[in-house]
Amino acid sequence: MEESSILSELDLAIINALQIRPRGEWARIGSALGVTGATAARHWARLRSERLAWIATVPGPQFADNGHAAHVFLSAAPRAHETLAERLCAEPAAATVALVTGGHDFRIDCFSGTHEDLSRTISERFASLPGVTRTETAFVTRVHRQSSLWRSGVLDKQQSASVAAASQTALPRRTTVDEIDSALLDVLAGDGRLSWAELAAACDVSPQTARRRVEQHLASGYLVLRCEFAGSAGQPTREASLILSVPARHLEEAGRYVASLPNCRISVQTLSVHNLVATFWVHDLSEIHAYEREIEARAPGTAVLSRSVTLRTYKRVGHILDREGRSAGRVPLSMWEPPPVETG
């Protein structure tokens, strides 16, 4: 029992280290955690093989420069929930699909390379799904905090600094996506720690090309790598969201304040009946009330339009999740597809 507990703590520490540096060298990670690099690598291999943790590619802070994002809220008859969740998970534009409480039944985080494709998905494919009774769409206009910045907090400051330390090399930024980029990013979405040689072989390019293109996209902020984990592999937390209407004069300040909170996963401005969406991972749902009071104090006139708790996440950034939150498959996401070639 004692050994099992120690191994569990080490697993959590490795996950936290990979949240900081998803492609960090095992020697550096092991040194920060007080184990060998080989030991850290072996534990990670077990976590991946048991589908308890993985590295995913997600839109970065500059994705909006060339891509488009929206939160879609769906209401549906209860008897249609399972069928609807299955259909939503199969949709390439739907990166994350969650069953939630509150004013709607499902929340879907959507990403696409063009506004036209995103609008078509929402207005045509989503609206025609079985059991859907109402839809509400909020286009993302500004990101104050994205989920890749959330940390579990298992490591102390010295350990975190040791993992994070790395030489910085200025790279030209890559701001467009072609067919080679699309292939590289899709393969990387399946395993973000593939070696450059493995990634290159999968996409029929040289390791130098694979590394250069991926690192240029990372440097541009178009995408980031994120360590995901099943609920059974991490500290017990619950996801809750506030859907807010904030007076325009306070919107920027409120968005930044929410983003500064340690439990904040997402803080984004949106264009809809609401204009700020805040998502938190907390140990106690009562923490949300304190955040709500502080937001209203800092931004007088703010109205909370909806409070929701995530009951189940069916899909997260392209990975289909089972009931325990383990990765059970993956749907390639349309956000990494190159734009269509204009003809005529």
Phi, psi and omega in degrees: 000320181296316180297320180299319180297317180297316179299322179297318179296321179293320177302314180297322180293320179295318178300316178298320179297321181282342169293326181282312179225091186301330179248026181299150180291138182297326179298317180291316181296314179299317179300318180294330183263357178080025176227173177283159176299323179296322178295315179299317180296321181294320178294320179295320179300321178292317179301318180291317183295329178270005176061031180268340180204152182197164177254124182245157171263133182226158178301137179270181183297338180258012180302324183295344178295329182230355180233182184221145183223153177205151168260129178244129180248126182241142170249143183208158176296137183307322182293344182263358188301310185294317178296318180295318179299319179297318180292320179295320180296332180279352183278119183299332181281343181271100183284318182228134181231124182223142172270127188227162171271181177102211185283349180226171181261325182232144170239129181236126174267118186246142177223145178204157180288335181228151177296325181296315180296319180295316180296320180295319178300314183290314186281332183255301188286316182293315184296335183266003181290151184295132174087353181290126180250338181201144176230149174220131184241136176233111178282134181282127181249339180202137179251118176268326177208134177249159189295339180294345180273350180290140180232145180286336177080019179289320182280149174279176185299319181294317178296316180299317180295322180294319178292320186286332186301129178194150177290140181259126178243125180291129180236146173295144184270136179258120188244003177235160180238124174248189185295325178293313178302315182301317179294316181299313184291327179290316178296319180296330178296333178282327178205098184289354179252013174304143175292161179298325179293317178295317179296317180297316181297322180292335184247005177059046174228174178281154176302325179296318178295315180301312182294314183300312185292316180296314181294328176292320177293320177296319179295328182283343184082008179293325176218161173224161175260141184224133176276115177259156178209153177287155179302328180286350181258352185236183177290142183294117178225161176238144180261129178222150183227150171244129176253115193240149167246109186251134175307139187306324183292341181252357192298312181298314181297317180295318179298319179291321179298312179302317181297334182280346182288134186298333181269001182286129173263318186220134170220108184225144170274144182225163176247102181191199173294337171248162182228005176213127177243125181235126180239136184232150167250114186233159175274332181227125183298338180295341178299331182297325180297320179295318177298318181298315179299318182292320179298316181293327178290322181281335182229077181304139181096355179292138177241133175272113182274335179199143172239129184223153174239136178282121180275321178201136173259118181272332184210137177224116180047051175090342181270126176283132184249141174276186185295338178269001179086009178281149177289119183246012182153178183211142175247119178305135184267141183288345183296336181267001181285143177291151179296152180295146179279124180286137179239163177111000000 
